[in-house]
Every structure is written in structure tokens, then in C-alpha cells.
Amino acid sequence: MAALKKSGSFVVYHWDGKLTDPRDPAFADALKNRRFRTIENAASEEVSAGWVTAGDPTGDSFDAEDLDGGAGTWLRLRIDKKKMPMKWLQIHRDAAEKSRGKKLSARERRELKDDLMEQLLPRVLPTITLVDALLYHDKKTVQLFATSKTARETFSKLFFDTFGEPLERANPLQSGLRAQIAPELRAQLDRLEPIRWPRAEKAGELARAAKRPAPAVKAADDGEGEGDS
């Protein structure tokens, strides 16, 4: 049985609209509508992304127990990418040029590549990436256990396509305002002003100045070595 990742980096997102309660069968139905679709037998370079569960990585089922993440609802995104290994293309190109005794023209290289893609890609298995997230319905928060740009963008797009709600990446102030804190503390957060950091070039100048060695200080003349009065 797969286990939810409990360490490493993560990104927090919020949404503002109304989302179907994960306990409602309509929630699982929404996931099914955007389930993962295999590209194992595809004859072209493709990327497929969709929902699966830890209990069923094919995306065929979304049982309630597989969505139970304890404190939140366990979402799992599967991203498959099929790409022709470039070394295969190079090997076949070298063999074709050796048999002909000359370099292939640009048109011949394109034709060779198209032929190889059609013949070999159905035999090439895609790379598989699994990305986990915990959804906290009451807090309108999602904790994504991945930080790469591809994972973040793919998850955000799929979430919007599935639930119709755009995700907004959290920041410390927004997280504080959404937390269940006392009214007086929330009022203090409302009054906070953003810090105006120096421009990048100014900050660079300050950093370089800090690394420069301090100028030597000349010792004060204590009068020694002077002639008697």
C-alpha cells in the first residue's frame, strides 16, 4: 500500500470559491471526469496528466478509503511523458549514413525520424511522475508535496479543470488571515504594511560593500620618539 509523503518541500495554495465536499460522491465523480489516461501505446511524443489514487494508479477507481488522508483529502496526480530517446535516433541515423556512404539531407533526416517515431514509440514506455497533495476542504487550502514548476503548473491547471476554482499560491500574510485566530490578532494582521525591500541592484551593492575589507586604521601618535624639550 502506498504511503503519503511526510517529508520534503511543499507548496500551499488557497481557493476562494465553493468546492464540492469530498464526502459527497460528486467529488469522486469530478475526479473521474479528469482521470489519468494512459499513453503507453501512443505512437507520438505525448504528455498525459490526470487524477489517480494511491490504491489505483491507473485512475480507474476513486474509492473513498483511497482518498482518506487523515487530516485532509488525499489527491494524487499522475504525469506520464513519452519521448523518443535521442540516442536511438542518432544510432539509426549513423547506420543509415554509413550504409549510404554520405550524410543525410535535412529532408531525409526528418523522414527517418518520422519513420522511427512510428515504429519505435509504441514500444517506448513513458516516464511516470506521481505528485501527492492534501486538500483541507474547510480551510480552502491545498498542500502540494512538490515544488517544481512543471508539477505546480500541471496541478493548478488540472485542479481548475476539475473543480472550476483557480488556485492562488499562499503567502505568510494570506495564511495568517485564513487561520483561525483571535479577532484582535486578525485586526493586527489587517493593519500590517508590506516591507519595501531595496531594488536588486541596490541590494547587490550593499552585499558587495559588506564583503570589502575594512580600511586599515592608522595608530595615533603617542609622542614617543620625539626629542627632549
Backbone bond lengths (Angstrom), bond angles and torsions (degrees), N, CA, C in turn:
res aa  C-N    CA-C-N  psi(-1)  N-CA   C-N-CA  omega(-1)  CA-C   N-CA-C  phi
1 M - - - 1.464 - - 1.525 109.66 -
2 A 1.288 117.48 129.56 1.469 121.59 179.62 1.518 110.46 -66.51
3 A 1.327 115.10 149.97 1.462 120.97 179.88 1.517 109.34 -116.85
4 L 1.308 115.74 145.89 1.458 120.88 178.34 1.515 109.53 -71.17
5 K 1.303 115.88 133.45 1.453 121.58 179.01 1.521 109.78 -60.89
6 K 1.332 117.08 129.40 1.454 120.98 -175.44 1.526 113.01 -116.43
7 S 1.313 118.35 4.88 1.460 120.95 179.30 1.512 109.53 -142.04
8 G 1.335 115.76 168.58 1.454 120.21 179.83 1.519 112.05 100.72
9 S 1.321 115.56 -177.01 1.459 121.45 -176.04 1.528 111.11 -81.54
10 F 1.306 115.71 155.40 1.461 120.57 177.77 1.519 109.49 -151.60
11 V 1.333 115.43 165.55 1.457 122.83 178.50 1.527 107.62 -125.79
12 V 1.325 116.37 140.74 1.467 121.37 -179.16 1.520 109.34 -108.81
13 Y 1.330 115.48 134.98 1.460 122.64 177.75 1.530 109.60 -125.24
14 H 1.333 115.15 156.60 1.461 122.12 173.59 1.527 109.14 -126.65
15 W 1.324 115.45 158.50 1.465 120.79 169.04 1.517 107.64 -133.28
16 D 1.315 117.12 157.34 1.463 121.44 -173.93 1.527 113.99 -108.20
17 G 1.310 117.88 -23.67 1.464 120.24 -175.90 1.516 113.38 -82.12
18 K 1.325 114.78 -163.18 1.460 121.43 -178.34 1.515 109.34 -100.22
19 L 1.324 115.39 129.11 1.454 121.81 -179.23 1.528 109.56 -116.24
20 T 1.323 116.38 142.77 1.459 120.85 178.37 1.522 110.56 -58.09
21 D 1.308 117.02 136.74 1.463 121.98 178.40 1.533 108.87 -62.24
22 P 1.339 117.66 128.57 1.470 119.82 179.96 1.527 113.91 -57.96
23 R 1.338 117.77 -20.80 1.465 120.21 178.39 1.520 111.63 -79.04
24 D 1.319 116.56 -12.92 1.465 121.60 178.87 1.535 108.97 -82.08
25 P 1.341 118.24 134.27 1.468 120.12 178.18 1.530 113.15 -55.62
26 A 1.335 117.09 -23.60 1.465 120.08 179.21 1.535 111.55 -64.28
27 F 1.321 116.83 -25.93 1.468 120.15 178.36 1.524 109.88 -66.09
28 A 1.326 117.10 -48.28 1.461 121.05 178.27 1.518 110.82 -64.41
29 D 1.345 116.53 -35.17 1.467 119.91 178.37 1.527 110.76 -63.71
30 A 1.340 116.33 -37.95 1.466 120.27 178.18 1.527 110.52 -63.98
31 L 1.327 116.84 -39.67 1.456 120.14 177.32 1.532 110.85 -65.16
32 K 1.334 116.24 -40.51 1.466 120.43 179.84 1.528 111.47 -61.20
33 N 1.317 115.77 -36.44 1.470 119.35 -179.44 1.524 112.27 -65.64
34 R 1.327 116.43 -22.18 1.470 121.23 179.15 1.527 110.21 -121.02
35 R 1.317 115.99 33.09 1.462 121.56 -178.83 1.524 110.92 -67.02
36 F 1.308 115.34 162.60 1.457 121.27 178.32 1.528 110.43 -67.87
37 R 1.335 116.13 139.95 1.458 123.21 176.56 1.532 108.23 -119.27
38 T 1.316 116.14 126.85 1.461 120.01 -175.82 1.524 112.31 -70.09
39 I 1.321 115.94 147.46 1.468 122.55 174.04 1.525 109.10 -123.67
40 E 1.333 115.49 23.05 1.465 120.42 -175.55 1.516 112.24 -56.57
41 N 1.339 117.75 -37.74 1.459 121.11 -176.82 1.525 113.48 -101.92
42 A 1.313 116.87 11.21 1.466 120.35 -178.28 1.522 110.80 -64.89
43 A 1.332 115.39 143.69 1.469 121.26 179.91 1.523 111.32 -103.34
44 S 1.310 117.34 22.09 1.463 121.76 178.17 1.522 108.59 -144.97
45 E 1.321 115.05 159.70 1.464 118.98 178.41 1.528 108.30 -71.08
46 E 1.322 116.64 123.49 1.455 121.11 -174.88 1.512 111.01 -143.74
47 V 1.341 114.44 164.21 1.458 122.18 171.30 1.519 107.02 -129.92
48 S 1.335 116.61 132.47 1.461 121.39 178.13 1.520 108.68 -125.97
49 A 1.321 116.60 131.24 1.461 121.60 179.51 1.522 109.02 -133.21
50 G 1.316 116.49 136.61 1.456 120.21 179.11 1.510 111.09 -172.33
51 W 1.334 115.39 174.06 1.459 121.43 -176.90 1.523 111.17 -80.06
52 V 1.322 115.41 141.78 1.457 123.42 168.58 1.530 106.57 -138.58
53 T 1.309 117.27 -176.24 1.463 120.90 172.98 1.520 108.46 -128.73
54 A 1.324 115.30 165.03 1.459 119.59 177.59 1.521 110.91 -63.51
55 G 1.338 116.85 -30.91 1.459 120.56 179.85 1.514 113.81 -80.53
56 D 1.341 117.81 -19.25 1.458 121.65 -178.80 1.522 109.61 -146.36
57 P 1.343 117.56 89.00 1.474 120.97 -177.50 1.516 114.13 -70.03
58 T 1.352 118.05 -3.41 1.458 119.82 177.74 1.522 112.09 -83.99
59 G 1.338 117.75 -18.79 1.455 120.80 -177.72 1.506 113.79 84.44
60 D 1.329 117.64 13.52 1.466 120.43 -178.37 1.526 112.83 -81.10
61 S 1.332 117.77 -23.79 1.471 120.11 -177.27 1.526 110.33 -140.73
62 F 1.323 114.35 152.28 1.466 121.72 179.20 1.524 108.79 -135.76
63 D 1.327 115.37 70.52 1.456 121.09 -179.27 1.522 110.35 -72.24
64 A 1.330 115.26 148.83 1.469 120.75 -176.14 1.525 111.76 -58.70
65 E 1.336 116.92 -38.60 1.471 119.14 -177.80 1.526 111.87 -67.17
66 D 1.339 116.65 -27.59 1.462 119.45 178.97 1.531 112.24 -78.29
67 L 1.326 117.00 -16.15 1.466 121.43 177.64 1.521 112.12 -94.73
68 D 1.322 116.50 -4.24 1.464 121.13 -177.22 1.525 109.40 -80.20
69 G 1.342 115.99 109.36 1.453 121.04 178.28 1.507 113.06 -107.33
70 G 1.329 116.76 22.67 1.455 119.90 -179.26 1.512 111.05 79.80
71 A 1.322 116.10 -99.78 1.465 120.32 -178.35 1.522 112.05 -72.08
72 G 1.325 117.22 -20.79 1.463 120.48 -178.18 1.514 111.37 -143.41
73 T 1.326 115.60 -175.34 1.460 122.23 177.57 1.517 108.89 -92.75
74 W 1.316 115.25 127.40 1.463 121.27 -174.60 1.520 109.84 -85.98
75 L 1.327 116.04 113.30 1.457 122.51 174.92 1.519 109.08 -105.55
76 R 1.322 116.12 141.15 1.464 119.96 176.94 1.526 108.87 -132.40
77 L 1.313 114.97 127.58 1.466 123.24 178.28 1.524 108.97 -105.16
78 R 1.319 115.73 132.51 1.470 120.16 175.94 1.526 108.73 -113.90
79 I 1.327 115.39 129.65 1.461 122.02 178.39 1.517 108.47 -121.40
80 D 1.320 117.22 115.90 1.462 122.44 175.76 1.524 109.20 -107.88
81 K 1.304 115.40 137.51 1.465 120.34 179.95 1.519 109.17 -131.25
82 K 1.317 115.93 123.33 1.470 121.31 178.64 1.519 108.58 -108.22
83 K 1.321 114.95 123.62 1.465 119.87 -178.27 1.524 108.45 -144.94
84 M 1.314 115.48 137.58 1.459 120.67 178.68 1.530 109.81 -70.25
85 P 1.337 118.53 125.14 1.470 120.13 176.21 1.527 110.29 -61.45
86 M 1.310 116.70 127.20 1.459 121.03 -176.19 1.523 112.23 -62.99
87 K 1.326 117.95 -29.04 1.462 119.77 -179.71 1.527 111.33 -66.15
88 W 1.345 116.60 -31.51 1.460 119.36 175.73 1.527 110.28 -63.72
89 L 1.319 116.39 -45.02 1.461 120.11 178.90 1.524 111.04 -60.89
90 Q 1.339 115.62 -42.87 1.461 119.47 -177.97 1.531 111.22 -65.62
91 I 1.342 116.62 -40.80 1.465 120.52 -179.73 1.522 110.75 -62.11
92 H 1.342 116.83 -46.48 1.464 119.99 -179.67 1.532 111.46 -68.89
93 R 1.322 117.52 -34.74 1.462 119.84 177.56 1.517 110.37 -66.09
94 D 1.341 116.88 -44.28 1.470 120.34 179.31 1.529 110.87 -61.34
95 A 1.356 115.76 -40.45 1.469 119.07 -179.62 1.527 110.85 -65.31
96 A 1.349 117.11 -40.97 1.464 120.93 179.98 1.531 110.94 -65.65
97 E 1.319 116.71 -40.92 1.473 119.88 -179.72 1.525 111.22 -69.88
98 K 1.344 116.58 -34.20 1.469 119.37 178.85 1.529 110.91 -67.62
99 S 1.346 115.96 -40.19 1.464 119.16 -179.13 1.523 111.64 -68.74
100 R 1.344 116.72 -30.99 1.470 120.35 -179.50 1.520 112.13 -87.54
101 G 1.314 115.13 -20.92 1.451 118.73 -178.27 1.508 113.81 76.78
102 K 1.317 118.28 17.72 1.463 121.77 178.14 1.530 110.10 -158.16
103 K 1.327 114.80 164.32 1.458 120.52 179.39 1.526 110.42 -70.79
104 L 1.325 115.77 148.21 1.458 120.19 176.05 1.523 110.01 -80.26
105 S 1.310 115.89 145.55 1.462 120.11 175.57 1.524 109.25 -73.60
106 A 1.331 116.46 168.24 1.462 120.33 179.54 1.525 110.99 -59.40
107 R 1.334 116.92 -40.54 1.464 120.84 179.37 1.519 110.86 -65.31
108 E 1.321 117.51 -40.59 1.467 121.46 179.43 1.520 111.34 -67.82
109 R 1.329 116.99 -35.76 1.469 119.44 177.38 1.521 110.55 -65.81
110 R 1.343 116.92 -40.47 1.461 119.87 178.15 1.525 110.81 -64.23
111 E 1.331 116.94 -42.70 1.458 120.71 179.82 1.530 111.09 -64.23
112 L 1.340 115.87 -41.00 1.464 119.84 178.55 1.529 110.20 -63.15
113 K 1.324 116.57 -42.56 1.451 120.21 179.84 1.520 110.97 -63.14
114 D 1.330 117.25 -44.10 1.464 120.79 179.47 1.525 110.97 -61.12
115 D 1.330 116.61 -42.28 1.470 120.74 179.59 1.526 110.99 -64.07
116 L 1.328 116.44 -43.19 1.463 120.18 -179.17 1.521 111.29 -67.01
117 M 1.333 115.87 -39.33 1.463 119.16 178.65 1.520 110.19 -59.58
118 E 1.317 116.32 -43.71 1.468 120.52 -178.57 1.527 111.65 -67.36
119 Q 1.338 116.28 -35.71 1.461 119.94 -177.38 1.536 112.92 -81.64
120 L 1.344 116.30 -41.91 1.458 119.84 -169.01 1.528 114.91 -97.36
121 L 1.338 117.91 -31.86 1.457 118.98 -174.78 1.531 113.95 -59.11
122 P 1.348 119.86 -37.38 1.464 117.67 176.50 1.526 113.01 -60.30
123 R 1.352 116.89 -20.22 1.466 121.20 179.73 1.527 112.19 -94.49
124 V 1.331 117.11 -9.68 1.466 121.14 -178.93 1.522 109.01 -87.95
125 L 1.328 116.49 124.79 1.455 120.22 178.34 1.527 109.63 -81.96
126 P 1.320 118.10 139.81 1.469 120.32 179.10 1.522 111.55 -73.62
127 T 1.316 115.66 154.99 1.464 120.25 170.36 1.521 108.11 -76.73
128 I 1.317 116.71 146.26 1.466 122.12 -175.71 1.519 109.92 -119.65
129 T 1.328 116.28 130.55 1.460 122.59 174.71 1.524 108.43 -124.59
130 L 1.324 116.51 128.91 1.464 122.36 177.02 1.527 108.73 -111.90
131 V 1.320 116.03 128.64 1.463 121.90 -178.15 1.523 108.13 -123.54
132 D 1.324 116.43 125.83 1.455 121.69 -178.69 1.520 111.79 -101.33
133 A 1.327 115.30 154.46 1.467 121.53 177.23 1.523 108.58 -151.49
134 L 1.309 115.61 151.75 1.467 121.54 173.08 1.523 107.94 -114.40
135 L 1.309 116.21 127.83 1.455 122.68 179.43 1.523 108.89 -105.25
136 Y 1.335 116.03 124.90 1.471 122.11 177.75 1.524 107.03 -107.34
137 H 1.315 115.12 97.79 1.466 120.68 -170.93 1.522 112.31 -61.15
138 D 1.318 117.75 -46.06 1.465 120.92 -176.19 1.529 112.11 -66.50
139 K 1.320 117.22 -31.19 1.464 121.46 -178.67 1.535 111.98 -92.03
140 K 1.337 116.61 -3.99 1.466 121.46 -176.86 1.526 110.77 52.48
141 T 1.324 113.90 49.46 1.464 121.42 -174.45 1.518 110.29 -133.71
142 V 1.323 116.13 143.19 1.458 122.59 173.72 1.525 108.33 -126.57
143 Q 1.329 115.66 132.41 1.455 122.13 177.15 1.529 107.53 -108.71
144 L 1.326 116.31 108.65 1.459 122.20 -176.72 1.522 109.35 -96.99
145 F 1.338 116.41 122.69 1.459 120.88 -176.90 1.530 110.85 -89.44
146 A 1.307 115.14 59.20 1.469 122.92 176.75 1.519 107.29 -166.00
147 T 1.316 116.37 149.46 1.469 120.12 -178.93 1.526 113.26 -126.03
148 S 1.315 118.71 -5.46 1.460 119.76 -179.08 1.528 110.09 -66.65
149 K 1.324 115.58 151.91 1.459 120.74 -178.86 1.521 111.48 -61.49
150 T 1.337 116.84 -42.00 1.468 120.58 -179.38 1.524 110.91 -61.78
151 A 1.326 117.25 -47.03 1.463 120.60 -179.26 1.517 111.10 -63.72
152 R 1.342 117.22 -42.88 1.466 120.47 -178.53 1.527 111.15 -64.70
153 E 1.313 116.77 -46.56 1.468 119.92 -177.84 1.526 111.37 -68.19
154 T 1.325 117.18 -41.20 1.461 120.38 -179.66 1.521 110.83 -65.54
155 F 1.332 117.13 -43.05 1.464 120.55 179.82 1.520 110.96 -64.61
156 S 1.323 117.55 -45.93 1.464 121.48 -178.62 1.526 111.26 -61.39
157 K 1.330 116.72 -41.95 1.469 120.19 179.64 1.525 110.87 -66.55
158 L 1.331 116.92 -44.65 1.461 119.95 -179.45 1.522 111.07 -65.58
159 F 1.320 117.26 -38.13 1.468 120.80 177.99 1.526 110.27 -61.00
160 F 1.337 116.28 -44.38 1.471 119.81 179.40 1.523 110.64 -66.17
161 D 1.333 117.34 -43.65 1.464 120.48 179.52 1.524 111.81 -62.62
162 T 1.329 116.84 -30.03 1.460 121.65 -176.52 1.524 112.37 -83.75
163 F 1.329 116.45 -46.07 1.462 120.82 -171.90 1.528 114.32 -112.47
164 G 1.342 116.83 -8.71 1.461 119.73 179.62 1.506 114.13 72.96
165 E 1.333 116.88 17.36 1.465 121.29 -179.76 1.521 109.96 -119.67
166 P 1.342 117.75 123.29 1.469 119.51 176.64 1.522 110.76 -74.44
167 L 1.312 115.67 143.56 1.458 121.41 177.59 1.524 109.65 -95.23
168 E 1.305 114.79 141.84 1.464 121.37 177.26 1.521 108.36 -119.88
169 R 1.323 116.11 126.32 1.464 119.48 -178.30 1.525 110.33 -65.97
170 A 1.319 115.64 134.79 1.462 121.11 -175.05 1.521 111.12 -75.50
171 N 1.326 114.93 153.38 1.456 122.29 170.07 1.530 107.05 -130.72
172 P 1.336 119.44 167.23 1.465 120.49 -175.56 1.528 114.27 -56.25
173 L 1.340 117.65 -41.96 1.455 119.71 -178.64 1.525 110.81 -66.51
174 Q 1.325 116.09 -45.47 1.466 119.70 -179.65 1.525 110.89 -62.68
175 S 1.321 116.94 -40.31 1.464 120.27 178.49 1.520 110.86 -63.29
176 G 1.323 116.29 -39.32 1.463 119.69 178.53 1.511 112.10 -65.72
177 L 1.337 116.92 -41.52 1.463 120.32 -179.56 1.524 111.82 -66.63
178 R 1.319 117.13 -29.17 1.458 120.90 -179.23 1.526 112.29 -85.90
179 A 1.318 117.00 -13.82 1.462 120.22 -179.19 1.534 110.41 -73.47
180 Q 1.307 115.46 155.82 1.464 121.51 178.79 1.530 108.78 -84.37
181 I 1.330 115.38 84.40 1.454 120.88 -178.06 1.527 109.47 -117.90
182 A 1.324 115.15 166.98 1.463 120.84 -178.01 1.533 110.10 -63.28
183 P 1.343 117.79 148.35 1.468 121.31 -178.44 1.526 113.50 -54.96
184 E 1.355 116.50 -38.68 1.460 118.15 -178.21 1.526 111.75 -67.22
185 L 1.354 117.07 -35.19 1.460 120.07 177.29 1.531 110.57 -69.86
186 R 1.317 116.65 -37.67 1.465 119.86 177.77 1.528 109.94 -64.33
187 A 1.333 117.07 -38.57 1.461 120.42 178.76 1.525 110.44 -62.64
188 Q 1.333 116.43 -36.78 1.462 119.48 177.76 1.527 111.07 -66.36
189 L 1.342 116.94 -39.58 1.459 120.05 177.52 1.525 111.17 -63.44
190 D 1.340 115.84 -37.90 1.467 119.90 -179.96 1.522 111.59 -62.44
191 R 1.312 116.44 -27.29 1.469 120.54 -177.00 1.527 113.32 -89.52
192 L 1.319 116.94 -3.74 1.463 119.46 -178.03 1.513 111.36 -67.15
193 E 1.312 116.15 144.01 1.456 122.75 175.77 1.524 109.01 -110.39
194 P 1.337 118.21 142.24 1.472 119.72 179.50 1.526 111.43 -66.27
195 I 1.325 115.56 147.69 1.464 121.41 177.13 1.524 108.82 -79.97
196 R 1.312 116.10 130.32 1.462 121.24 178.64 1.520 108.67 -92.69
197 W 1.312 116.62 100.28 1.453 120.21 -179.39 1.530 110.27 -77.80
198 P 1.347 117.02 152.87 1.477 119.16 177.20 1.517 110.11 -61.23
199 R 1.330 114.94 154.73 1.452 118.95 175.21 1.524 110.12 -60.90
200 A 1.325 116.36 157.26 1.463 120.77 -173.99 1.525 111.71 -56.88
201 E 1.350 116.60 -43.69 1.459 118.23 -177.93 1.524 112.05 -67.42
202 K 1.356 115.82 -35.00 1.457 119.58 177.86 1.518 109.93 -68.21
203 A 1.310 115.91 -40.63 1.459 119.54 178.42 1.522 110.50 -62.98
204 G 1.340 116.75 -37.54 1.460 120.27 178.00 1.513 111.81 -64.19
205 E 1.333 115.84 -40.10 1.470 119.60 178.26 1.525 110.60 -63.14
206 L 1.330 117.05 -41.85 1.459 120.69 179.16 1.517 111.21 -63.97
207 A 1.341 116.45 -39.64 1.458 119.98 -179.88 1.525 111.01 -66.05
208 R 1.361 115.70 -41.59 1.468 118.88 179.79 1.528 110.58 -66.87
209 A 1.314 116.59 -37.37 1.467 119.90 178.97 1.518 111.12 -64.77
210 A 1.320 116.07 -36.34 1.458 119.65 -179.30 1.527 111.88 -67.43
211 K 1.373 116.88 -26.52 1.457 120.72 -178.42 1.525 112.63 -85.12
212 R 1.342 117.24 -14.98 1.471 118.82 -179.06 1.528 109.60 -69.33
213 P 1.345 117.09 140.28 1.473 119.42 177.55 1.529 111.09 -65.72
214 A 1.312 115.14 144.41 1.457 119.51 179.25 1.524 109.69 -66.81
215 P 1.346 117.98 141.67 1.476 120.27 179.92 1.518 110.94 -65.31
216 A 1.325 114.63 144.72 1.464 119.44 -179.95 1.528 109.78 -66.12
217 V 1.321 115.61 140.07 1.468 121.38 179.50 1.512 108.64 -100.61
218 K 1.342 116.55 123.70 1.457 121.20 -179.58 1.509 109.83 -73.41
219 A 1.346 116.05 132.90 1.464 120.10 -178.56 1.516 109.55 -66.31
220 A 1.317 114.86 142.37 1.469 120.06 179.02 1.532 110.67 -69.95
221 D 1.343 115.73 143.49 1.481 120.56 -179.81 1.503 108.85 -74.13
222 D 1.371 117.15 118.47 1.470 119.24 -178.47 1.517 112.66 -93.82
223 G 1.358 116.13 5.33 1.450 119.42 175.59 1.509 114.41 90.88
224 E 1.369 118.02 -6.40 1.453 119.82 -179.35 1.507 110.25 -69.85
225 G 1.300 117.23 146.05 1.457 123.01 177.41 1.519 112.26 93.11
226 E 1.338 118.76 -4.03 1.453 120.37 179.28 1.522 109.17 -81.23
227 G 1.320 117.74 154.37 1.453 122.06 178.71 1.516 111.42 -71.67
228 D 1.378 115.18 158.05 1.479 120.01 178.69 1.497 109.44 -66.20
229 S 1.299 116.11 143.54 1.449 120.27 177.13 1.497 110.44 -80.70
